[in-house]
Amino acid sequence: MLPAIAVLHVRHRRVRDSGAVLATVIGTAAVAVGIAGSVDHALRPAALFVVGMWWWTMGKMWMQTGVMGRALGLPTTALGAAAMAAALLGPLTYGRATAIRGFPDDLAWTAARIALGVWSIALAGALGASRDVPSP
C-alpha cells in the first residue's frame, strides 16, 4: 500500500495540499495499525477505524475534485463509512471497550481485508488507465 499512498500523494497535492497531507498520514497509519491488528485482536477496531478515515478522506476528496474520478470516490467514501461504523459498533455491541475474539469481529476484519484487496485492484486499474503523469 505504501507505493500507492506515495503515488496518490502527488496527485492529491496538485488539487488540495491539506487533503494530500491528511490522506498520506492516515494512509501510513492505516498500514502500521493494520499490521498490528493482524497480530493483536484488540487493535482491530482501531485498524478498521483508521482505514475508514483514510478511505473517507480520499473518497471525499475524489468526489469533490475528481482527482481519481468521482466514480471511484463514492464507493471509497462508502467503504470508509462502513469501516468506521464496524469499528465503533462491533465493540459497543458487546459493551466492551476492546475487540472480542468472536465471530462478529472476525467477520468485520475479514470483510475489511477483502474490501481492501478489491479496492486496491480497482485503484490499480484506475491508476493504470490514467494518462495523468505527474511532472517532476
N, C-alpha and C positions, 0 to 999 in steps of 0.2 A: 504494500500500500504506500510505502514512503515515496517511491518514484512517482506514483500517480499524484500524491499530495504536492510534490515539488512542481510537476507539470501544471497542475491546477493553480498553484500559487501564482505562477507567471501570468496565466490567463485572467485570473481574478484581479490581479493587481492593476491591470490595464483599465478596469472599469470601476473598481472600488478598493482603495487601499485598506480601509478598516476591515472590510469583509474578507479581503485576502489574508490579512494577518490573523484574524479570528479563525477562519477556516483552516489555516495552516497549523495554528497552535492546537486547536481542538482535534484536528486530524491526527497530529502527532501523539496527543494524549490518548486518543482512541486506540491507536496501535499499542501504546505502552500498557494501558489499563486492560485492553483486550487480551494481551499476552498473559498478564497477571490473572485475569478472570478465567483463563483456560486452566490455570493451575489451582486457584483458590476459589471455591464456590461462593464464598462470602463477598467476593469482589465482582461477581457477575452483574448485580443490579447497577453498580457504578459503571461498569463497562458498557452495559446497554444504554444507560443514560448519556454517557459521553458520546457514543457513536450516534445516538439520536440527535444530540446537539450538533454534531458535525454534519449529519445529513440535513437537518433542518436549516442550518446556516447556509450551506451550499445550495440546497434546493430553492430556498427563498431568494438568494442572490441570482440564481439562474432564471427563475421566473420573472424577476424584476428587470434583469439586464439582458437576458438571452445569451450570456457568455458561453454556455454549453447547450443551449437550446431549451426552450420552455417545455418541450415535450418530455425532456428528462428531468426538468426542475420539479414538476408536480409530483411524480412518483417518489422522487428523492425527499421532498418535503413530507409526503405521506409516510414514508419509511421512518423518517425522523420522529414524527409524532407517535407512530406505533411503538418505536423502540423506547422512547421516553415514557410512554404510558405503561409498557410492560415492566420497565424498571421500577416505576412507582407503585403500580398496582400489585405486582407479584408479592413483594414482602408485606404490603399493607393488608392483603387478603388474609394472611395468617396472623396478623397482629404482631409481627416481629420486625425488628429493625434491620435484620440481616437476612440473606437468602437462605432458603431451606433446600436441602438436597433432594427434595421430592420431585414428582412429575411436572408440576407447573413451571418451576424454574428451569428444569432441563429442557422442557418443550420450548419455552421462550428463548432460551440460549441457543438451542439448535436452530430454531426458526430464524433467529437473527443472523446466525452464521451462514445459513443457506441464502437468506436475502442479501447479505453482504457479497457472497460469491456471485449471485445472479446480477446484482447491481454492478459489480466490478466488471463483469463481462459486457454489460450494456455500456458502461463508461468507456471501456476499451474500444468498443465498436464506434462510439461517438467520437472519441479522440482519433481513431484511425481514419474515420470518414472525413474528419475536419481537414480543410486545407489551410487552416489558420496556423502559420508558422511564426512563433514569436521572434521579434527582432532582437539582436544581441544588445 
